[in-house]
Amino acid sequence: MKFLAFLSFLFVALPAAAQTGLGQDEQQIVQAVDAERERTIELLERLVNQNSGSLNLAGVEAVGKTVRAELEPLGFDVQWVDMRETGRAGHIVATHKGSGKGKRMLLIGHLDTVFEPDSPFQGFTREGERAVGPGIGDDKGGVAVIVAALRAMEEAGTLDEADIKVVLTGDEERSGSPIEVARRDLIEAGRWADVALEFENLARDDKGVEYGTVARRSSTGWTLTTSGRTGHSSGIFREGVGYGAIYEMARILDAFRRELPEPNLTYNVGVMAGGTPAAIDDQGFRVTASGKTNIIAETAIARGDLRSLTREQDARVRAKMEAIVAQHLPETSAELEFADHGYPPMEPTEGNRAILAKLNEVNRDLGLPEMPEYDPARRGAADSSFVAADVDTLAGLGVVGGKAHAEGEWVDLTSLPRQAKRAAILMTRYASEPRD
């Protein structure tokens, strides 16, 4: 009985981290993250207070310099990849050479935000454990998690052996063109890596359940232009006159609505105009039209996006959309054009699920709940999609927050150290796992 009592006392007396199965170096990671909590929040504040809208090239580069100053002291070779040829600032590509024996890891985030300098939403504010600011979650919180995790690994001595590339794009919110140049360095890094970890916002539902993202849908823009014979409205529908451009547009969009629906597919119409004449600007964002009620519309233009879960689904739906477009009303024509700079899907794979399973081992050892898979229909596109065809990928390892892309964007600051611990321990374990 005395022996059993002693064992019971010993179990209670052990630190919580030891009870959960963390190694000594992993316990040091936990302590290092906690010790630097306010420092990490201060870094987040500096990142947010520097405007880095995608078109603010100087601002994006300034954020890149701030990150460089964090990574170089950790032994990273940090390169600024200029992307002026694509109309954007550039990317950070930082490389840490380890032992060459463990898994090669790619960490993905971005420097830019949707908030340009003319946005009224500027600056970091904090009230308790809630902080607000432009891009604070998407994706400056994710960048802060990356830095905090790497600093904790360095403090615990587990960074030395780790082979890591960090790629932070400067145009994730509004990609440069041509896309094959804008994402060239990220794709190359994906082909180098054994595992890719993406640090966009962590998914959490209203009940507080946190999720792992093993899949993201694609995002591709499309432009539909319809044409008809213009003339006096009294002749509409007659032979030789036809239905006009707006009725042809309505036919096509209504057929999309009725005939395309299937799981994990959306096809939004974002803007449209029709009349005599109608036009679209060079950037493809603004449409204009004029006309009278007694004139048959000559031209109609609509722009939208298409989001699918797999390449097979994307190809099949595009073909179906083109078939619908080809069934013209009398005396009309139509042309459907898909953008050549879209985001591919990050398809759900067993390799992606294996990373989540490994992360859930970390969760168990940290005493945290396991993370189920998140519904990909509820996630937007991200840069992880560009590497997912070449490397197993887990997304959404950034902070918890809300109102992304909107004024009042916020994050839960308690999630920042939690995510840094998860990431640092996961990377530590991969660094000691032999390459295949």
C-alpha positions as CSV (number, residue, x, y, z in Angstrom):
1,M,0.0,0.0,0.0
2,K,2.9,2.4,0.8
3,F,4.4,1.6,-2.6
4,L,1.2,2.4,-4.4
5,A,0.8,5.6,-2.4
6,F,4.3,6.6,-3.4
7,L,3.6,6.0,-7.1
8,S,0.4,8.0,-6.8
9,F,2.3,10.9,-5.2
10,L,5.0,10.7,-7.9
11,F,2.5,10.9,-10.7
12,V,0.8,13.9,-9.2
13,A,4.1,15.6,-8.5
14,L,5.4,15.3,-12.1
15,P,5.0,18.4,-14.4
16,A,1.9,18.3,-16.6
17,A,4.0,18.3,-19.7
18,A,5.8,15.1,-18.6
19,Q,2.5,13.4,-17.9
20,T,1.4,14.1,-21.4
21,G,4.4,12.4,-23.0
22,L,6.4,15.4,-24.2
23,G,10.1,14.9,-24.4
24,Q,12.5,17.1,-22.5
25,D,13.3,19.3,-25.5
26,E,9.6,19.6,-26.3
27,Q,8.9,20.7,-22.7
28,Q,11.6,23.4,-23.3
29,I,9.7,24.5,-26.4
30,V,6.5,24.9,-24.4
31,Q,8.4,27.0,-21.8
32,A,10.1,29.1,-24.5
33,V,6.9,29.9,-26.3
34,D,5.3,31.0,-23.0
35,A,8.3,33.0,-22.0
36,E,8.2,35.0,-25.3
37,R,4.5,35.5,-25.5
38,E,4.5,39.3,-25.2
39,R,7.5,39.5,-27.5
40,T,5.5,37.6,-30.1
41,I,2.5,39.9,-29.7
42,E,4.8,42.9,-30.1
43,L,6.1,41.5,-33.3
44,L,2.5,41.0,-34.5
45,E,1.7,44.6,-33.7
46,R,4.7,45.8,-35.7
47,L,3.7,43.7,-38.7
48,V,0.1,44.9,-38.6
49,N,1.1,48.6,-38.2
50,Q,3.0,48.4,-41.5
51,N,0.5,48.6,-44.3
52,S,1.2,45.9,-46.8
53,G,-1.8,45.9,-49.2
54,S,-0.8,43.8,-52.2
55,L,-0.4,46.8,-54.4
56,N,1.6,48.7,-51.8
57,L,4.9,47.4,-53.0
58,A,7.1,49.4,-50.6
59,G,4.9,48.3,-47.7
60,V,5.1,44.6,-48.6
61,E,8.9,44.9,-48.9
62,A,9.0,46.6,-45.5
63,V,7.2,43.7,-43.9
64,G,9.6,41.3,-45.6
65,K,12.5,43.2,-44.0
66,T,10.9,42.9,-40.6
67,V,10.6,39.1,-41.1
68,R,14.2,38.9,-42.4
69,A,15.4,40.5,-39.1
70,E,13.7,37.7,-37.2
71,L,14.9,34.8,-39.3
72,E,18.5,35.6,-40.0
73,P,19.6,35.4,-36.3
74,L,18.1,31.8,-36.3
75,G,20.5,30.7,-39.0
76,F,18.3,31.2,-42.0
77,D,19.6,32.3,-45.4
78,V,17.0,34.8,-46.3
79,Q,16.5,35.9,-49.9
80,W,14.2,38.6,-51.2
81,V,12.8,37.4,-54.6
82,D,11.9,40.5,-56.5
83,M,8.6,40.2,-58.4
84,R,8.3,43.6,-60.1
85,E,8.0,41.8,-63.4
86,T,4.6,40.5,-62.3
87,G,3.4,43.9,-60.9
88,R,4.0,42.9,-57.3
89,A,6.7,43.5,-54.7
90,G,8.3,40.1,-54.1
91,H,8.6,37.1,-51.8
92,I,10.7,36.0,-48.8
93,V,12.4,32.6,-49.4
94,A,14.4,31.6,-46.3
95,T,16.4,28.4,-46.0
96,H,17.7,26.7,-42.9
97,K,20.1,23.8,-43.5
98,G,20.0,21.1,-40.9
99,S,21.4,17.6,-40.8
100,G,19.9,16.5,-44.1
101,K,18.6,13.4,-42.5
102,G,15.1,14.4,-41.3
103,K,12.1,15.4,-43.2
104,R,12.4,18.6,-45.3
105,M,9.7,21.0,-44.2
106,L,8.2,23.9,-46.1
107,L,6.4,26.7,-44.1
108,I,4.0,28.8,-46.1
109,G,2.5,32.2,-45.3
110,H,2.1,35.7,-46.9
111,L,3.2,39.2,-46.3
112,D,0.4,41.1,-48.0
113,T,-3.1,42.0,-47.0
114,V,-6.3,43.1,-48.8
115,F,-6.2,46.5,-47.1
116,E,-4.4,49.1,-49.3
117,P,-3.1,52.4,-47.9
118,D,-6.4,54.2,-48.8
119,S,-8.4,51.8,-46.6
120,P,-9.8,53.5,-43.5
121,F,-9.0,50.3,-41.6
122,Q,-5.4,50.8,-40.4
123,G,-3.4,50.0,-37.2
124,F,-3.2,47.5,-34.3
125,T,-5.4,47.7,-31.3
126,R,-5.7,45.4,-28.3
127,E,-8.2,44.8,-25.6
128,G,-7.3,42.0,-23.3
129,E,-6.8,38.8,-25.3
130,R,-8.4,40.2,-28.5
131,A,-6.5,42.2,-31.0
132,V,-7.8,44.0,-34.1
133,G,-6.1,45.2,-37.2
134,P,-5.8,44.9,-41.0
135,G,-4.4,41.4,-42.0
136,I,-3.9,40.5,-38.3
137,G,-5.1,37.0,-38.9
138,D,-4.7,36.8,-42.7
139,D,-1.8,36.4,-42.5
140,K,0.3,38.4,-40.1
141,G,-0.8,36.2,-37.2
142,G,0.4,33.2,-39.2
143,V,3.8,34.8,-39.8
144,A,4.1,35.6,-36.1
145,V,3.3,31.9,-35.3
146,I,6.0,30.8,-37.7
147,V,8.6,33.1,-36.0
148,A,7.5,32.1,-32.5
149,A,7.7,28.4,-33.3
150,L,11.2,28.7,-34.9
151,R,12.5,30.7,-32.0
152,A,11.2,28.1,-29.5
153,M,12.9,25.4,-31.5
154,E,16.2,27.4,-31.5
155,E,15.9,27.8,-27.7
156,A,15.3,24.1,-27.2
157,G,18.1,23.1,-29.5
158,T,15.8,21.3,-32.0
159,L,16.2,23.8,-34.9
160,D,19.9,22.8,-35.5
161,E,19.0,19.5,-37.2
162,A,15.9,20.8,-39.1
163,D,15.9,21.4,-42.8
164,I,13.3,24.1,-43.4
165,K,12.3,26.5,-46.1
166,V,10.0,29.4,-45.3
167,V,8.2,31.0,-48.3
168,L,6.2,34.1,-47.6
169,T,4.6,35.4,-50.8
170,G,3.9,39.1,-51.3
171,D,0.8,38.8,-53.4
172,E,-1.4,36.0,-52.0
173,E,-4.4,38.3,-51.8
174,R,-4.0,39.6,-55.4
175,S,-1.5,37.5,-57.3
176,G,0.8,38.9,-59.9
177,S,0.8,37.9,-63.5
178,P,1.9,35.6,-65.1
179,I,1.0,33.3,-62.3
180,E,3.7,30.8,-63.4
181,V,6.3,33.4,-62.6
182,A,4.5,34.7,-59.4
183,R,4.4,31.2,-57.9
184,R,7.6,29.8,-59.4
185,D,9.7,29.9,-56.2
186,L,6.9,28.5,-54.1
187,I,6.3,25.6,-56.4
188,E,10.0,24.8,-56.5
189,A,10.1,24.8,-52.7
190,G,7.2,22.4,-52.7
191,R,9.1,20.0,-54.9
192,W,12.0,20.2,-52.5
193,A,10.0,19.5,-49.4
194,D,8.7,16.3,-47.8
195,V,6.0,18.1,-45.8
196,A,4.3,21.5,-46.3
197,L,2.7,23.4,-43.5
198,E,0.6,26.4,-44.3
199,F,-0.1,29.1,-41.7
200,E,-3.4,30.8,-42.7
201,N,-6.1,31.1,-40.1
202,L,-6.9,28.1,-37.9
203,A,-10.5,26.9,-38.4
204,R,-12.6,27.0,-35.2
205,D,-16.4,26.6,-35.0
206,D,-18.9,28.4,-32.6
207,K,-18.5,25.6,-30.1
208,G,-14.7,26.2,-29.8
209,V,-13.7,23.0,-31.8
210,E,-10.5,23.5,-33.7
211,Y,-10.0,21.8,-37.0
212,G,-7.2,20.7,-39.3
213,T,-7.4,21.6,-43.0
214,V,-6.4,18.7,-45.3
215,A,-8.1,20.2,-48.3
216,R,-8.9,23.6,-49.9
217,R,-11.0,24.3,-53.0
218,S,-9.7,26.0,-56.1
219,S,-10.5,29.6,-57.1
220,T,-10.7,30.5,-60.8
221,G,-12.3,33.6,-62.3
222,W,-14.4,33.6,-65.5
223,T,-15.8,36.2,-67.8
224,L,-19.0,35.6,-69.8
225,T,-19.8,38.0,-72.7
226,T,-23.0,37.7,-74.7
227,S,-24.0,39.5,-77.9
228,G,-27.2,40.1,-79.7
229,R,-28.7,42.1,-82.5
230,T,-29.6,45.6,-81.4
231,G,-32.7,47.5,-82.6
232,H,-36.0,48.8,-81.5
233,S,-37.5,46.9,-78.6
234,S,-40.8,46.4,-80.6
235,G,-39.0,43.7,-82.6
236,I,-37.7,41.6,-79.7
237,F,-38.1,37.9,-80.1
238,R,-39.0,38.2,-83.9
239,E,-37.2,36.1,-86.5
240,G,-34.1,38.0,-87.7
241,V,-34.0,40.1,-84.5
242,G,-33.8,37.5,-81.8
243,Y,-33.6,37.8,-78.0
244,G,-30.7,40.3,-77.4
245,A,-27.7,40.0,-75.2
246,I,-29.3,40.3,-71.8
247,Y,-31.8,37.4,-72.4
248,E,-28.9,35.3,-73.6
249,M,-27.0,36.2,-70.4
250,A,-30.1,35.4,-68.3
251,R,-30.5,32.0,-70.0
252,I,-26.9,31.0,-69.4
253,L,-26.8,32.1,-65.7
254,D,-30.1,30.4,-64.9
255,A,-28.9,27.2,-66.5
256,F,-25.7,27.4,-64.4
257,R,-28.0,27.7,-61.3
258,R,-30.1,24.8,-62.2
259,E,-27.8,22.3,-63.9
260,L,-24.4,22.6,-62.2
261,P,-25.0,22.1,-58.4
262,E,-23.0,19.3,-56.8
263,P,-21.0,18.8,-53.5
264,N,-18.0,21.1,-52.9
265,L,-18.8,23.2,-56.0
266,T,-19.7,26.9,-56.1
267,Y,-19.9,29.4,-59.0
268,N,-20.6,32.9,-58.0
269,V,-21.6,35.8,-60.3
270,G,-19.8,38.8,-58.8
271,V,-20.6,41.7,-61.2
272,M,-22.6,42.1,-64.5
273,A,-23.9,44.7,-66.8
274,G,-25.8,44.8,-70.1
275,G,-26.9,47.4,-72.7
276,T,-25.9,49.2,-75.8
277,P,-23.0,49.5,-75.2
278,A,-21.5,47.5,-72.3
279,A,-17.8,47.2,-71.5
280,I,-15.3,46.0,-68.9
281,D,-12.1,47.7,-67.8
282,D,-8.6,46.4,-68.4
283,Q,-8.3,45.1,-64.8
284,G,-11.6,43.1,-65.2
285,F,-13.1,44.7,-62.0
286,R,-15.5,47.4,-63.3
287,V,-18.2,47.0,-65.9
288,T,-20.2,49.8,-67.4
289,A,-23.3,49.9,-69.5
290,S,-25.9,52.3,-71.0
291,G,-29.1,52.0,-73.0
292,K,-32.8,52.7,-73.1
293,T,-35.8,50.6,-72.4
294,N,-36.8,50.6,-76.0
295,I,-33.4,49.4,-77.3
296,I,-32.5,45.7,-77.5
297,A,-29.3,45.1,-75.6
298,E,-26.3,44.5,-77.9
299,T,-23.8,43.3,-75.2
300,A,-23.9,41.9,-71.7
301,I,-20.9,41.0,-69.5
302,A,-20.7,39.0,-66.3
303,R,-17.7,38.0,-64.2
304,G,-17.6,35.4,-61.5
305,D,-15.6,32.7,-59.9
306,L,-15.5,28.9,-59.9
307,R,-14.4,26.8,-56.8
308,S,-13.9,23.0,-56.9
309,L,-12.3,20.4,-54.7
310,T,-10.5,18.3,-57.3
311,R,-8.9,18.8,-60.7
312,E,-11.3,16.2,-62.1
313,Q,-14.3,18.1,-60.8
314,D,-12.9,21.4,-62.1
315,A,-12.4,20.1,-65.7
316,R,-15.8,18.4,-65.8
317,V,-17.7,21.5,-64.6
318,R,-15.8,23.8,-67.0
319,A,-16.8,21.5,-69.9
320,K,-20.5,21.6,-68.7
321,M,-20.4,25.3,-68.4
322,E,-19.1,25.6,-72.0
323,A,-21.8,23.3,-73.2
324,I,-24.5,25.4,-71.6
325,V,-23.0,28.6,-73.2
326,A,-23.0,27.0,-76.6
327,Q,-26.8,26.6,-76.7
328,H,-27.6,30.1,-78.0
329,L,-30.9,31.8,-78.2
330,P,-31.9,32.9,-81.7
331,E,-29.6,35.7,-83.1
332,T,-27.3,35.7,-80.1
333,S,-23.8,34.5,-79.4
334,A,-21.8,34.0,-76.2
335,E,-18.2,33.5,-75.2
336,L,-16.9,32.1,-71.8
337,E,-13.3,32.7,-70.8
338,F,-11.6,31.3,-67.8
339,A,-8.8,33.2,-66.2
340,D,-5.3,31.8,-66.5
341,H,-4.1,32.8,-63.1
342,G,-6.4,30.9,-60.7
343,Y,-5.6,28.8,-57.7
344,P,-5.7,25.1,-58.1
345,P,-7.4,22.8,-55.6
346,M,-5.6,21.3,-52.6
347,E,-7.2,17.9,-52.9
348,P,-7.8,15.8,-49.8
349,T,-5.2,13.0,-49.7
350,E,-4.1,10.3,-47.3
351,G,-0.8,12.0,-47.1
352,N,-2.4,15.2,-45.9
353,R,-4.4,13.2,-43.4
354,A,-1.2,11.6,-42.1
355,I,0.1,15.1,-41.2
356,L,-3.1,15.8,-39.3
357,A,-2.8,12.5,-37.5
358,K,0.8,13.4,-36.5
359,L,-0.4,16.8,-35.3
360,N,-3.1,15.1,-33.3
361,E,-0.4,13.1,-31.6
362,V,1.1,16.4,-30.6
363,N,-2.3,17.6,-29.4
364,R,-2.6,14.5,-27.2
365,D,0.8,15.1,-25.7
366,L,0.0,18.7,-25.1
367,G,-3.3,17.8,-23.4
368,L,-5.3,19.4,-26.2
369,P,-8.3,18.0,-27.9
370,E,-7.9,16.2,-31.2
371,M,-8.6,18.2,-34.4
372,P,-11.1,16.7,-36.9
373,E,-10.9,17.5,-40.6
374,Y,-12.5,20.8,-41.6
375,D,-15.1,21.0,-44.4
376,P,-13.2,22.2,-47.5
377,A,-16.4,23.9,-48.7
378,R,-16.0,26.4,-45.8
379,R,-12.4,27.4,-46.7
380,G,-11.1,29.8,-49.3
381,A,-8.2,29.2,-51.6
382,A,-4.6,29.7,-50.5
383,D,-1.0,29.4,-51.6
384,S,-0.8,25.8,-50.2
385,S,-2.8,24.7,-53.3
386,F,0.2,25.5,-55.5
387,V,2.4,22.8,-53.8
388,A,-0.2,20.2,-52.7
389,A,0.1,18.3,-56.0
390,D,3.8,17.7,-55.2
391,V,4.0,17.3,-51.4
392,D,1.8,16.3,-48.5
393,T,0.3,19.4,-47.1
394,L,-1.6,20.6,-44.0
395,A,-3.2,24.0,-44.0
396,G,-4.7,26.4,-41.5
397,L,-1.9,26.4,-38.8
398,G,-2.2,30.1,-38.1
399,V,-4.1,31.9,-35.3
400,V,-7.8,31.9,-34.5
401,G,-9.7,35.0,-35.6
402,G,-12.6,36.4,-37.6
403,K,-13.8,39.0,-40.1
404,A,-10.9,38.3,-42.5
405,H,-10.9,40.7,-45.4
406,A,-13.2,43.1,-43.6
407,E,-12.9,46.1,-41.3
408,G,-12.7,44.8,-37.7
409,E,-10.6,41.8,-38.5
410,W,-9.5,40.3,-35.2
411,V,-7.6,37.5,-33.6
412,D,-7.7,35.6,-30.3
413,L,-4.3,36.2,-28.8
414,T,-4.5,33.1,-26.7
415,S,-4.3,31.0,-29.8
416,L,-1.0,32.4,-30.8
417,P,1.2,30.5,-28.3
418,R,-1.0,27.4,-28.6
419,Q,-0.4,27.4,-32.4
420,A,3.4,28.1,-32.0
421,K,3.7,25.1,-29.6
422,R,1.8,22.8,-31.9
423,A,3.9,23.8,-34.9
424,A,7.3,23.8,-33.1
425,I,6.7,20.3,-31.7
426,L,5.4,19.0,-34.9
427,M,8.4,20.3,-36.8
428,T,10.8,18.9,-34.1
429,R,9.4,15.5,-34.6
430,Y,9.6,15.7,-38.4
431,A,13.2,16.9,-38.1
432,S,14.1,13.6,-36.3
433,E,12.1,11.4,-38.7
434,P,14.3,9.9,-41.5
435,R,13.5,10.8,-45.1
436,D,12.1,8.0,-47.2
